[in-house]
């Protein structure tokens, strides 16, 4: 970790800023982001369950769904990790997916925090 404030300000964000701005321009953009976070959390649970059963078809389906919804909100790291899991499922889950799943969980934690930062102030100002 660095204590350089410039580096912290310009660190890559978990959400594509262009996509985020487009979403926030939508009257229900913050609500859509919050819904994504809820749905993605459920899709991650489905992925964990499918992987624990070594169910390639369910893994492929959950990874594909997560990839698509993550593209919509600009969560590009989740998109690429989901695509990798989807590909492994297509190949029959022959390789250890634990590392990919761990990276996906970390990426989602970052995205979830970013969404909370964007969504929460709007929720607080409505009270």
C-alpha positions in Angstrom: 0.0 0.0 0.0 1.1 3.5 -0.7 0.4 6.7 1.2 0.6 8.7 -2.0 -2.7 10.6 -2.2 -2.3 11.1 -5.9 -2.0 7.3 -6.4 -5.1 6.7 -4.2 -7.1 9.3 -6.2 -6.2 7.8 -9.5 -6.3 4.1 -8.6 -8.5 2.1 -11.0 -12.1 1.9 -9.8 -14.1 -1.3 -9.8 -16.8 0.3 -12.0 -16.2 1.8 -15.5 -16.8 5.5 -14.9 -18.4 6.0 -18.3 -21.0 3.3 -17.6 -21.5 4.6 -14.1 -22.2 8.1 -15.3 -24.6 6.7 -17.9 -26.4 4.8 -15.2 -26.5 7.7 -12.8 -28.1 9.9 -15.5 -31.0 7.5 -15.5 -33.8 8.5 -13.1 -33.6 5.1 -11.4 -29.9 4.6 -11.9 -29.0 4.3 -8.2 -31.9 1.8 -7.7 -30.6 -0.2 -10.6 -27.1 -0.3 -9.1 -28.6 -1.5 -5.7 -30.6 -4.2 -7.5 -27.4 -5.3 -9.3 -25.6 -5.7 -6.0 -28.4 -7.8 -4.6 -28.8 -10.0 -7.7 -25.0 -10.4 -8.0 -24.8 -11.5 -4.4 -27.4 -14.2 -5.2 -25.6 -15.2 -8.4 -22.3 -15.6 -6.4 -24.2 -17.9 -4.0 -25.5 -19.9 -6.9 -22.0 -20.1 -8.3 -20.5 -21.3 -5.0 -23.3 -24.0 -4.7 -22.8 -25.2 -8.3 -19.1 -25.4 -7.9 -19.4 -27.3 -4.6 -21.5 -29.9 -6.5 -19.2 -29.8 -9.5 -22.2 -29.0 -11.6 -20.8 -27.6 -14.8 -24.1 -26.7 -16.4 -25.3 -24.7 -13.3 -21.9 -23.1 -13.0 -21.9 -22.0 -16.6 -25.5 -20.6 -16.3 -24.7 -18.6 -13.1 -21.4 -17.3 -14.5 -23.1 -16.3 -17.7 -25.8 -14.4 -15.8 -23.3 -12.7 -13.6 -21.2 -11.7 -16.6 -24.1 -10.2 -18.4 -25.4 -8.2 -15.5 -21.9 -7.0 -14.6 -21.4 -5.7 -18.1 -24.5 -3.6 -17.7 -23.1 -1.8 -14.6 -19.5 -1.7 -15.9 -17.9 -4.1 -13.4 -15.3 -5.2 -15.9 -13.2 -7.3 -13.5 -16.2 -9.4 -12.6 -17.1 -9.7 -16.3 -13.7 -11.2 -17.1 -13.6 -13.5 -14.1 -17.1 -14.7 -14.8 -16.2 -15.3 -18.4 -13.2 -17.4 -17.3 -15.5 -19.5 -15.0 -18.0 -19.9 -17.7 -15.3 -21.1 -20.0 -14.0 -23.6 -17.4 -17.6 -24.9 -17.0 -17.9 -25.4 -20.7 -14.7 -27.5 -20.5 -16.2 -29.6 -17.8 -14.7 -28.0 -14.7 -11.5 -29.9 -15.2 -9.3 -27.3 -13.5 -9.4 -26.0 -9.9 -11.8 -23.1 -9.8 -11.1 -22.1 -6.2 -8.6 -19.3 -7.1 -11.0 -17.9 -9.8 -13.9 -17.9 -7.3 -11.7 -16.2 -4.6 -10.8 -13.5 -7.1 -14.4 -13.1 -8.1 -15.5 -12.7 -4.4 -12.8 -10.0 -3.9 -13.8 -8.2 -7.1 -17.4 -8.3 -6.0 -16.5 -6.9 -2.5 -14.8 -3.9 -4.3 -17.8 -3.4 -6.6 -20.2 -3.7 -3.8 -18.4 -1.0 -1.7 -18.3 1.3 -4.7 -22.0 0.8 -5.3 -22.7 1.5 -1.6 -20.7 4.7 -1.8 -22.8 5.9 -4.8 -26.2 4.6 -3.6 -26.2 5.3 0.1 -25.9 9.2 0.0 -29.0 9.2 -2.2 -30.9 7.0 0.2 -29.9 9.1 3.2 -31.0 12.4 1.4 -34.5 10.9 0.8 -35.2 10.6 4.5 
